[in-house]
Each structure stands twice: as structure tokens, then as C-alpha cells.
Amino acid sequence: MTATASLGHQAATAFIAYRDGDRERLRELVALVTPLLWHTARSQHAPQDIAEDAIQTAWLRLVDAADTIADPKGVVSWLVTTVKRETWR
């Protein structure tokens, strides 16, 4: 994978590998996408504790729903949407 590969492509690749049984690839996915999720939560004016909870909940929901996500290219959008919804609760 090149340094110029998009976040979406890198995330999809890591997610596919995770879903196919390479559980260590979840670490890569978390490292890639968490900065964006922090930005997303904070852009919703969530205080730090709410942002932390929203991001953690999004990751937990991803693990629970991994087999139901039909298009791995959408995993970043799925996580961003989940974080937004969690910050609004």
C-alpha cells in the first residue's frame, strides 16, 4: 500500500482483513480512523467525555455489526455517522 492511498481505501482494506479473521488489523483501522472520529465528535460541539464515549461506542458497534456491512468502502462513513449520532444522544 502506498502512502498516497486514500483513507477510505486503507480503512476498507484493513476492515476486510479484520472481517476475514485477521483480528490485528482492527488496530490499524482504529489508528487510521480515530483522528477523523475525534474531529467529527468535536465538530458536533461534544465535550471531551461525550466525544470519548461516542468514539468508543462507534468502535464497539462496528465490531458487533462487522458482518452486516455490505460495502467495506463505506466503513469510514459508517463510523462517522455513528459518532455523530452518539454525540447527539
Buried (B, 14 or more C-beta within 10 A) or exposed (E): EEEEEEEBBBBBBBBBBBBEEEEEBBEBBBEBBBEBBBEBBBEBEBEEEBBEBBBEBBBEBBEEEBEEBEEBBBBBEBBBEBBBBBBEE
